[in-house]
Amino acid sequence: MSPASFHELVLSHASIRSYQERKVPEDVLQRILLAATRASSSGNMQAYSIIVTTNPTLKAKLLKPHFHQSMVTDAPILLTFCADFYRMRQWLQLNEAPLNFDNFMSFMIASIDAILASQNAALAAEAEGLGICYMGTTLASCGPIAQILNCPPNVVPVVGMSLGYANESVPPRDRLPLHGIVHRETYRHQTAAEISEIYRDKEEQGLKRYLQHADLKKRIEEVGATNLAQIYTKAKYTRESHLKYSRDVFDFLKEQNFLNFD
Ligand SMILES: Cc1cc2nc3c(=O)[nH]c(=O)nc-3n(C[C@H](O)[C@H](O)[C@H](O)COP(=O)(O)O)c2cc1C
């Protein structure tokens, strides 16, 4: 693939939330999964597992922990990327090696591995003409999802995506300008005027987009949000909801043997 066609692929990315019933051929799925495993990983340990779910009954069970997002049942495939030191720890045991990797740092390493693999899968899927959409509900509901997917200790679902042939055509969404994201050599503090400029287009386009969704528009009015910053913090991602998810994730990390400090 030429740099130009790779660039075209990544610049045309848009999350797909509506899918055709058409099945994804097994050879296509295999290429996507192989691409996922070619991602870099810490020490080449590949401390992650990928759970491929196509069974309609299982997908129906996953609907609630994924907050009833319709793509869970509509997409032919769900991929759940799990931070996983269970497999490696079994191998350590078989080789009489110390049973490390049961702490927070190990969870972070395994999560990074899983997330890098997931983005390789996303790009490979798009190169195959498929659509994807990540689901942040995977981490928010990691405990219930792990239970449904039968995850053992030291395995935590961190990121998931729906996968299938698109049933919608979505134009690429806005992004912050490069100069707002990139710092040369060291971090350069941005002035208030620069921050306003960096977010100006997003404010306009984001507000327009959210007001098009009837449910979200109602919620925006209920909480009295008058700009995009307030929509993000009063309607979409409240302090209360994120405190709850933080507690849920930490409780589950403890349960899954990832929070040992001795
Ligand atoms: C970690 C993560 C979690 C996400 N969770 C959801 C989700 O639960 N539901 C959803 O509809 N989109 C979700 N998305 C998709 C984002 O909304 C989307 O990537 C973003 O709005 C930019 O749009 P684009 O992907 O079309 O460019 C998620 C994306 C990421 C990276």
The ligand as a Tripos MOL2 file, in Angstrom:
@<TRIPOS>MOLECULE
LIG
   31    33     1     0     0
SMALL
NO_CHARGES

@<TRIPOS>ATOM
      1 C1        -12.4240    4.4670   23.5190 C.3       1 LIG1
      2 C2        -13.6050    4.8650   22.6650 C.ar      1 LIG1
      3 C3        -14.8830    4.6260   23.1170 C.ar      1 LIG1
      4 C4        -15.9750    4.9330   22.3190 C.ar      1 LIG1
      5 N1        -17.2280    4.6130   22.7490 N.ar      1 LIG1
      6 C5        -18.2830    4.7910   21.9570 C.ar      1 LIG1
      7 C6        -19.5600    4.3290   22.3470 C.ar      1 LIG1
      8 O1        -19.7280    3.7280   23.4100 O.2       1 LIG1
      9 N2        -20.6050    4.5490   21.4990 N.ar      1 LIG1
     10 C7        -20.4480    5.1800   20.2970 C.ar      1 LIG1
     11 O2        -21.4470    5.3430   19.5770 O.2       1 LIG1
     12 N3        -19.2310    5.6340   19.8950 N.ar      1 LIG1
     13 C8        -18.1540    5.4420   20.6860 C.ar      1 LIG1
     14 N4        -16.9080    5.8170   20.2810 N.ar      1 LIG1
     15 C9        -16.7350    6.4550   18.9690 C.3       1 LIG1
     16 C10       -16.4850    7.9410   19.1340 C.3       1 LIG1
     17 O3        -17.6840    8.5840   19.4690 O.3       1 LIG1
     18 C11       -15.9200    8.4560   17.8150 C.3       1 LIG1
     19 O4        -14.6850    7.8370   17.5430 O.3       1 LIG1
     20 C12       -15.7110    9.9750   17.8540 C.3       1 LIG1
     21 O5        -16.9180   10.6340   18.0110 O.3       1 LIG1
     22 C13       -15.0650   10.4700   16.5680 C.3       1 LIG1
     23 O6        -15.8630   10.0920   15.4700 O.3       1 LIG1
     24 P1        -15.2710    9.1960   14.2990 P.3       1 LIG1
     25 O7        -14.7430    7.9200   14.8860 O.co2     1 LIG1
     26 O8        -16.4420    8.9390   13.3710 O.co2     1 LIG1
     27 O9        -14.2040   10.0090   13.6450 O.co2     1 LIG1
     28 C14       -15.7870    5.5450   21.0620 C.ar      1 LIG1
     29 C15       -14.4870    5.8080   20.6250 C.ar      1 LIG1
     30 C16       -13.4160    5.4530   21.4010 C.ar      1 LIG1
     31 C17       -12.0250    5.6910   20.8750 C.3       1 LIG1
@<TRIPOS>BOND
     1     1     2 1
     2     2     3 ar
     3     2    30 ar
     4     3     4 ar
     5     4     5 ar
     6     4    28 ar
     7     5     6 ar
     8     6     7 ar
     9     6    13 1
    10     7     8 2
    11     7     9 ar
    12     9    10 ar
    13    10    11 2
    14    10    12 ar
    15    12    13 ar
    16    13    14 ar
    17    14    15 1
    18    14    28 ar
    19    15    16 1
    20    16    17 1
    21    16    18 1
    22    18    19 1
    23    18    20 1
    24    20    21 1
    25    20    22 1
    26    22    23 1
    27    23    24 1
    28    24    25 2
    29    24    26 1
    30    24    27 1
    31    28    29 ar
    32    29    30 ar
    33    30    31 1
@<TRIPOS>SUBSTRUCTURE
     1 LIG1         1 GROUP 0 **** ****
